[in-house]
């Protein structure tokens, strides 16, 4: 499977239910590299880009509106 390349995510935080399952998916599709991995927190980057994706394990917010927090830096 050819890896997807992103252009300009910069920094995004996403509430998820399962960090390990999320990591496996994003490694397969986007070839992400782990920067930090803790019990309730995972931070990855995409190779060849300046993307930072943060996944936070949150029981209350995953899959709901507000489950994505977007930060844009100039």
KETOR-115014 format. One record per atom (N, C-alpha, C): atom name; y, z negated, x. Coordinates in nm, 4 decimals. Last residue first. Layout:
DRENGU   site      north         up       east
DRENGU     CA          Y          Z          X
...
//
This chain:
DRENGU   site      north         up       east
DRENGU      N     3.0614    -1.2843     0.1185
DRENGU     CA     3.1423    -1.1720     0.1665
DRENGU      C     3.1357    -1.1629     0.3167
DRENGU      N     2.7665    -1.3599    -0.0587
DRENGU     CA     2.8574    -1.3957     0.0497
DRENGU      C     2.9329    -1.2715     0.0941
DRENGU      N     2.6374    -1.4781    -0.3573
DRENGU     CA     2.6830    -1.3588    -0.2862
DRENGU      C     2.7862    -1.4018    -0.1825
DRENGU      N     2.3614    -1.6135    -0.5149
DRENGU     CA     2.4766    -1.6417    -0.4287
DRENGU      C     2.5122    -1.5156    -0.3540
DRENGU      N     2.2007    -1.6972    -0.8154
DRENGU     CA     2.2433    -1.5912    -0.7251
DRENGU      C     2.3656    -1.6344    -0.6463
DRENGU      N     1.9195    -1.8307    -0.9482
DRENGU     CA     2.0536    -1.8669    -0.9025
DRENGU      C     2.0920    -1.7662    -0.7951
DRENGU      N     1.7119    -1.8184    -1.2238
DRENGU     CA     1.7550    -1.7467    -1.1045
DRENGU      C     1.8970    -1.7890    -1.0716
DRENGU      N     1.6717    -1.9494    -1.4552
DRENGU     CA     1.5727    -1.9710    -1.3510
DRENGU      C     1.6041    -1.8967    -1.2230
DRENGU      N     1.8350    -1.8761    -1.6551
DRENGU     CA     1.8873    -1.9806    -1.5672
DRENGU      C     1.7899    -2.0127    -1.4560
DRENGU      N     1.5768    -1.8305    -1.8845
DRENGU     CA     1.7113    -1.7932    -1.8452
DRENGU      C     1.7697    -1.9078    -1.7648
DRENGU      N     1.2514    -1.9010    -1.7446
DRENGU     CA     1.3553    -1.9169    -1.8444
DRENGU      C     1.4868    -1.8626    -1.7920
DRENGU      N     1.0645    -1.8992    -1.5394
DRENGU     CA     1.0434    -1.8115    -1.6536
DRENGU      C     1.1482    -1.8209    -1.7635
DRENGU      N     1.1182    -2.2355    -1.4480
DRENGU     CA     1.0591    -2.1057    -1.4186
DRENGU      C     1.0349    -2.0280    -1.5476
DRENGU      N     1.2287    -2.4907    -1.5201
DRENGU     CA     1.3115    -2.3708    -1.5232
DRENGU      C     1.2411    -2.2378    -1.5005
DRENGU      N     1.0534    -2.7142    -1.5056
DRENGU     CA     1.1376    -2.6950    -1.6233
DRENGU      C     1.2019    -2.5578    -1.6318
DRENGU      N     0.9183    -2.7167    -1.2621
DRENGU     CA     0.8414    -2.7120    -1.3860
DRENGU      C     0.9279    -2.6725    -1.5049
DRENGU      N     0.9803    -2.5472    -0.9751
DRENGU     CA     1.0468    -2.6236    -1.0806
DRENGU      C     0.9694    -2.6081    -1.2098
DRENGU      N     0.9941    -2.4682    -0.6526
DRENGU     CA     0.8957    -2.5032    -0.7554
DRENGU      C     0.9630    -2.5973    -0.8542
DRENGU      N     1.1933    -2.2082    -0.5421
DRENGU     CA     1.1876    -2.3517    -0.5668
DRENGU      C     1.0877    -2.3777    -0.6786
DRENGU      N     1.2468    -1.9753    -0.2957
DRENGU     CA     1.1663    -2.0062    -0.4129
DRENGU      C     1.1599    -2.1572    -0.4251
DRENGU      N     1.4846    -1.7605    -0.1644
DRENGU     CA     1.4424    -1.9001    -0.1758
DRENGU      C     1.3635    -1.9148    -0.3050
DRENGU      N     1.5316    -1.5034     0.0566
DRENGU     CA     1.4844    -1.5361    -0.0771
DRENGU      C     1.4319    -1.6795    -0.0745
DRENGU      N     1.7532    -1.3089     0.2235
DRENGU     CA     1.6948    -1.4426     0.2232
DRENGU      C     1.6579    -1.4729     0.0789
DRENGU      N     1.8015    -1.0066     0.4003
DRENGU     CA     1.7652    -1.0739     0.2764
DRENGU      C     1.7093    -1.2128     0.3030
DRENGU      N     1.8793    -0.8249     0.5882
DRENGU     CA     1.9399    -0.9581     0.5929
DRENGU      C     1.9095    -1.0386     0.4673
DRENGU      N     1.6005    -0.6423     0.7300
DRENGU     CA     1.7133    -0.6576     0.6385
DRENGU      C     1.7694    -0.7981     0.6542
DRENGU      N     1.3678    -0.6360     0.8782
DRENGU     CA     1.4586    -0.5243     0.8898
DRENGU      C     1.5779    -0.5296     0.7959
DRENGU      N     1.1691    -0.8240     0.6512
DRENGU     CA     1.1857    -0.7640     0.7835
DRENGU      C     1.2802    -0.6446     0.7791
DRENGU      N     1.3114    -1.0782     0.4519
DRENGU     CA     1.2468    -0.9479     0.4554
DRENGU      C     1.2711    -0.8843     0.5913
DRENGU      N     1.2307    -1.4269     0.4478
DRENGU     CA     1.3219    -1.3175     0.4796
DRENGU      C     1.2436    -1.1877     0.4791
DRENGU      N     1.2040    -1.7328     0.2561
DRENGU     CA     1.1499    -1.6176     0.3276
DRENGU      C     1.2606    -1.5180     0.3574
DRENGU      N     1.1323    -2.0618     0.1776
DRENGU     CA     1.2397    -1.9684     0.2120
DRENGU      C     1.1794    -1.8585     0.2974
DRENGU      N     1.0361    -2.2915    -0.0623
DRENGU     CA     0.9892    -2.1859     0.0259
DRENGU      C     1.1060    -2.0917     0.0516
DRENGU      N     0.9578    -2.6088    -0.1914
DRENGU     CA     1.0606    -2.5178    -0.1431
DRENGU      C     0.9999    -2.4176    -0.0454
DRENGU      N     0.7994    -2.8278    -0.2302
DRENGU     CA     0.8670    -2.7721    -0.3471
DRENGU      C     0.9663    -2.6619    -0.3131
DRENGU      N     0.6795    -2.8661     0.0317
DRENGU     CA     0.6066    -2.8857    -0.0935
DRENGU      C     0.6700    -2.8158    -0.2130
DRENGU      N     0.7948    -2.5920     0.2432
DRENGU     CA     0.7739    -2.7333     0.2136
DRENGU      C     0.7044    -2.7445     0.0787
DRENGU      N     0.8697    -2.3661     0.4748
DRENGU     CA     0.7735    -2.3866     0.3665
DRENGU      C     0.7480    -2.5359     0.3534
DRENGU      N     1.0912    -2.1224     0.6076
DRENGU     CA     1.0618    -2.2636     0.5800
DRENGU      C     0.9622    -2.2705     0.4659
DRENGU      N     1.0358    -1.8509     0.6593
DRENGU     CA     1.1326    -1.9229     0.7415
DRENGU      C     1.1067    -2.0736     0.7302
DRENGU      N     0.7913    -1.5991     0.6479
DRENGU     CA     0.8279    -1.7353     0.6102
DRENGU      C     0.9257    -1.7938     0.7110
DRENGU      N     0.8580    -1.2662     0.5626
DRENGU     CA     0.8215    -1.3591     0.6689
DRENGU      C     0.8735    -1.4965     0.6307
DRENGU      N     0.7321    -1.0094     0.3384
DRENGU     CA     0.8253    -1.1159     0.3769
DRENGU      C     0.7676    -1.2020     0.4881
DRENGU      N     0.6381    -0.7661     0.2336
DRENGU     CA     0.6075    -0.8025     0.3724
DRENGU      C     0.7013    -0.9123     0.4239
DRENGU      N     0.6579    -0.7018    -0.0321
DRENGU     CA     0.7790    -0.6874     0.0486
DRENGU      C     0.7588    -0.7216     0.1960
DRENGU      N     0.3901    -0.7250    -0.1323
DRENGU     CA     0.4802    -0.6200    -0.1803
DRENGU      C     0.5969    -0.5942    -0.0855
DRENGU      N     0.2650    -0.9365     0.0117
DRENGU     CA     0.1950    -0.8106    -0.0137
DRENGU      C     0.2922    -0.6976    -0.0476
DRENGU      N     0.4550    -1.1375     0.0085
DRENGU     CA     0.4067    -1.0870     0.1370
DRENGU      C     0.3399    -0.9509     0.1182
DRENGU      N     0.4812    -1.1786    -0.2654
DRENGU     CA     0.5959    -1.1251    -0.1918
DRENGU      C     0.5566    -1.0770    -0.0519
DRENGU      N     0.2195    -1.2829    -0.3252
DRENGU     CA     0.2714    -1.1623    -0.3896
DRENGU      C     0.3832    -1.0999    -0.3063
DRENGU      N     0.2100    -1.5152    -0.1644
DRENGU     CA     0.1095    -1.4093    -0.1478
DRENGU      C     0.1585    -1.2774    -0.2069
DRENGU      N     0.4249    -1.6630    -0.2736
DRENGU     CA     0.4285    -1.6164    -0.1345
DRENGU      C     0.3305    -1.5018    -0.1134
DRENGU      N     0.3236    -1.7158    -0.5316
DRENGU     CA     0.4468    -1.6391    -0.5149
DRENGU      C     0.4545    -1.5810    -0.3748
DRENGU      N     0.1079    -1.8781    -0.4648
DRENGU     CA     0.0832    -1.7510    -0.5342
DRENGU      C     0.2046    -1.6580    -0.5207
DRENGU      N     0.2486    -2.0928    -0.3512
DRENGU     CA     0.1501    -2.0192    -0.2728
DRENGU      C     0.1193    -1.8825    -0.3349
DRENGU      N     0.4175    -2.1887    -0.5607
DRENGU     CA     0.4734    -2.1347    -0.4364
DRENGU      C     0.3736    -2.0489    -0.3590
DRENGU      N     0.4298    -2.1622    -0.8941
DRENGU     CA     0.3306    -2.1754    -0.7884
DRENGU      C     0.3819    -2.1088    -0.6604
DRENGU      N     0.6615    -2.1356    -1.0553
DRENGU     CA     0.5606    -2.2368    -1.0877
DRENGU      C     0.4691    -2.2654    -0.9682
DRENGU      N     1.0084    -2.1001    -0.9524
DRENGU     CA     0.8713    -2.0518    -0.9717
DRENGU      C     0.7778    -2.1680    -1.0020
DRENGU      N     1.3371    -1.9859    -0.9383
DRENGU     CA     1.2502    -2.0961    -0.9795
DRENGU      C     1.1115    -2.0399    -1.0104
DRENGU      N     1.5020    -1.8394    -0.6681
DRENGU     CA     1.4237    -1.8158    -0.7886
DRENGU      C     1.3349    -1.9376    -0.8148
DRENGU      N     1.7947    -1.7292    -0.5101
DRENGU     CA     1.7033    -1.8413    -0.5315
DRENGU      C     1.6342    -1.8220    -0.6661
DRENGU      N     1.9109    -1.5034    -0.2629
DRENGU     CA     1.8782    -1.5280    -0.4029
DRENGU      C     1.7814    -1.6454    -0.4090
DRENGU      N     2.1104    -1.3168    -0.0537
DRENGU     CA     2.0549    -1.4505    -0.0773
DRENGU      C     2.0328    -1.4682    -0.2269
DRENGU      N     2.0820    -1.0169     0.0091
DRENGU     CA     2.1563    -1.1177     0.0834
DRENGU      C     2.0965    -1.2561     0.0645
DRENGU      N     1.9961    -0.7759    -0.0958
DRENGU     CA     1.9788    -0.8982    -0.1741
DRENGU      C     2.0657    -1.0103    -0.1187
DRENGU      N     2.0254    -0.5172     0.0367
DRENGU     CA     2.1376    -0.5993    -0.0019
DRENGU      C     2.1140    -0.7157    -0.0945
DRENGU      N     1.7626    -0.3445    -0.0232
DRENGU     CA     1.8945    -0.3123     0.0294
DRENGU      C     1.9972    -0.4065    -0.0306
DRENGU      N     1.4145    -0.3486     0.0699
DRENGU     CA     1.5268    -0.3884    -0.0141
DRENGU      C     1.6572    -0.3548     0.0554
DRENGU      N     1.1140    -0.1696     0.0554
DRENGU     CA     1.2294    -0.2103     0.1348
DRENGU      C     1.3439    -0.2434     0.0403
DRENGU      N     0.7657    -0.2286     0.0125
DRENGU     CA     0.8956    -0.1967    -0.0465
DRENGU      C     1.0063    -0.2456     0.0447
DRENGU      N     0.4912    -0.0886     0.1917
DRENGU     CA     0.5790    -0.2022     0.1648
DRENGU      C     0.7122    -0.1555     0.1095
DRENGU      N     0.2169     0.0895     0.0610
DRENGU     CA     0.3418     0.0953     0.1355
DRENGU      C     0.4319    -0.0199     0.0937
DRENGU      N    -0.1181     0.0000     0.0841
DRENGU     CA     0.0000     0.0000     0.0000
DRENGU      C     0.1239     0.0000     0.0882
//
